[in-house]
Amino acid sequence: MAKPDNRSDNVDKLQRSIQNTIENFREGQDYLSEHADEISVKEKKQVEEKNDKRLHAIEGFREEVKDEAAHQRKS
């Protein structure tokens, strides 16, 4: 038998994911700023691409938080 869907802590988990992703984004930005003269164009592009993915992930997490909040209001 399948376990029931326990969504009670999903918003908290999503919020932690948002905070961790924001922190990683900032670390990437700091790295680019601090090492701009030392890193290759390829490395710079890789960090910028990761940060772009992080921004999209944050948007997705925020949409999920809205969905979860709406679900909890219905329950």
Phi and psi restraints in degrees (value plus and minus 20) as a CYANA .aco file:
   2 ALA   PHI     -93.6   -53.6
   2 ALA   PSI     126.2   166.2
   3 LYS   PHI     -91.7   -51.7
   3 LYS   PSI     126.2   166.2
   4 PRO   PHI     -86.0   -46.0
   4 PRO   PSI     131.4   171.4
   5 ASP   PHI     -94.0   -54.0
   5 ASP   PSI      91.2   131.2
   6 ASN   PHI    -120.9   -80.9
   6 ASN   PSI      82.4   122.4
   7 ARG   PHI    -122.9   -82.9
   7 ARG   PSI     -10.8    29.2
   8 SER   PHI     -82.2   -42.2
   8 SER   PSI     -49.6    -9.6
   9 ASP   PHI    -130.6   -90.6
   9 ASP   PSI      -7.6    32.4
  10 ASN   PHI     -81.2   -41.2
  10 ASN   PSI     -61.3   -21.3
  11 VAL   PHI     -82.3   -42.3
  11 VAL   PSI     -62.8   -22.8
  12 ASP   PHI     -81.9   -41.9
  12 ASP   PSI     -62.9   -22.9
  13 LYS   PHI     -84.3   -44.3
  13 LYS   PSI     -61.4   -21.4
  14 LEU   PHI     -85.3   -45.3
  14 LEU   PSI     -60.6   -20.6
  15 GLN   PHI     -82.2   -42.2
  15 GLN   PSI     -60.3   -20.3
  16 ARG   PHI     -84.6   -44.6
  16 ARG   PSI     -59.9   -19.9
  17 SER   PHI     -83.1   -43.1
  17 SER   PSI     -61.2   -21.2
  18 ILE   PHI     -80.9   -40.9
  18 ILE   PSI     -68.5   -28.5
  19 GLN   PHI     -82.0   -42.0
  19 GLN   PSI     -62.8   -22.8
  20 ASN   PHI     -83.7   -43.7
  20 ASN   PSI     -60.3   -20.3
  21 THR   PHI     -89.5   -49.5
  21 THR   PSI     -59.3   -19.3
  22 ILE   PHI     -82.1   -42.1
  22 ILE   PSI     -62.7   -22.7
  23 GLU   PHI     -82.1   -42.1
  23 GLU   PSI     -63.7   -23.7
  24 ASN   PHI     -84.4   -44.4
  24 ASN   PSI     -58.5   -18.5
  25 PHE   PHI     -80.2   -40.2
  25 PHE   PSI     -68.7   -28.7
  26 ARG   PHI     -82.2   -42.2
  26 ARG   PSI     -59.5   -19.5
  27 GLU   PHI     -82.8   -42.8
  27 GLU   PSI     -59.8   -19.8
  28 GLY   PHI     -83.2   -43.2
  28 GLY   PSI     -63.7   -23.7
  29 GLN   PHI     -82.9   -42.9
  29 GLN   PSI     -64.4   -24.4
  30 ASP   PHI     -81.1   -41.1
  30 ASP   PSI     -62.6   -22.6
  31 TYR   PHI     -79.8   -39.8
  31 TYR   PSI     -65.1   -25.1
  32 LEU   PHI     -82.5   -42.5
  32 LEU   PSI     -61.0   -21.0
  33 SER   PHI     -87.3   -47.3
  33 SER   PSI     -64.5   -24.5
  34 GLU   PHI     -94.9   -54.9
  34 GLU   PSI     -46.2    -6.2
  35 HIS   PHI    -141.0  -101.0
  35 HIS   PSI       1.3    41.3
  36 ALA   PHI     -74.1   -34.1
  36 ALA   PSI     -58.2   -18.2
  37 ASP   PHI    -104.9   -64.9
  37 ASP   PSI     -28.8    11.2
  38 GLU   PHI    -127.1   -87.1
  38 GLU   PSI     -38.3     1.7
  39 ILE   PHI    -119.1   -79.1
  39 ILE   PSI     135.8   175.8
  40 SER   PHI     -95.8   -55.8
  40 SER   PSI     143.6   183.6
  41 VAL   PHI     -81.3   -41.3
  41 VAL   PSI     -59.1   -19.1
  42 LYS   PHI     -82.5   -42.5
  42 LYS   PSI     -65.2   -25.2
  43 GLU   PHI     -85.6   -45.6
  43 GLU   PSI     -61.0   -21.0
  44 LYS   PHI     -79.9   -39.9
  44 LYS   PSI     -64.5   -24.5
  45 LYS   PHI     -82.8   -42.8
  45 LYS   PSI     -60.5   -20.5
  46 GLN   PHI     -82.5   -42.5
  46 GLN   PSI     -64.1   -24.1
  47 VAL   PHI     -86.0   -46.0
  47 VAL   PSI     -62.1   -22.1
  48 GLU   PHI     -82.8   -42.8
  48 GLU   PSI     -59.5   -19.5
  49 GLU   PHI     -86.3   -46.3
  49 GLU   PSI     -60.9   -20.9
  50 LYS   PHI     -81.9   -41.9
  50 LYS   PSI     -62.5   -22.5
  51 ASN   PHI     -86.7   -46.7
  51 ASN   PSI     -54.2   -14.2
  52 ASP   PHI     -84.5   -44.5
  52 ASP   PSI     -63.1   -23.1
  53 LYS   PHI     -82.4   -42.4
  53 LYS   PSI     -58.2   -18.2
  54 ARG   PHI     -83.1   -43.1
  54 ARG   PSI     -61.5   -21.5
  55 LEU   PHI     -82.1   -42.1
  55 LEU   PSI     -61.7   -21.7
  56 HIS   PHI     -86.3   -46.3
  56 HIS   PSI     -58.0   -18.0
  57 ALA   PHI     -84.2   -44.2
  57 ALA   PSI     -61.3   -21.3
  58 ILE   PHI     -80.6   -40.6
  58 ILE   PSI     -63.9   -23.9
  59 GLU   PHI     -79.0   -39.0
  59 GLU   PSI     -64.5   -24.5
  60 GLY   PHI     -82.9   -42.9
  60 GLY   PSI     -63.9   -23.9
  61 PHE   PHI     -79.8   -39.8
  61 PHE   PSI     -62.5   -22.5
  62 ARG   PHI     -84.9   -44.9
  62 ARG   PSI     -57.1   -17.1
  63 GLU   PHI     -85.0   -45.0
  63 GLU   PSI     -59.9   -19.9
  64 GLU   PHI     -84.4   -44.4
  64 GLU   PSI     -58.1   -18.1
  65 VAL   PHI     -80.9   -40.9
  65 VAL   PSI     -63.6   -23.6
  66 LYS   PHI     -80.6   -40.6
  66 LYS   PSI     -64.1   -24.1
  67 ASP   PHI     -82.1   -42.1
  67 ASP   PSI     -64.0   -24.0
  68 GLU   PHI     -85.4   -45.4
  68 GLU   PSI     -62.1   -22.1
  69 ALA   PHI     -82.0   -42.0
  69 ALA   PSI     -61.6   -21.6
  70 ALA   PHI     -83.9   -43.9
  70 ALA   PSI     -61.2   -21.2
  71 HIS   PHI     -83.4   -43.4
  71 HIS   PSI     -61.8   -21.8
  72 GLN   PHI     -87.4   -47.4
  72 GLN   PSI     -53.5   -13.5
  73 ARG   PHI     -86.1   -46.1
  73 ARG   PSI     -53.8   -13.8
  74 LYS   PHI     -92.8   -52.8
  74 LYS   PSI     -49.3    -9.3
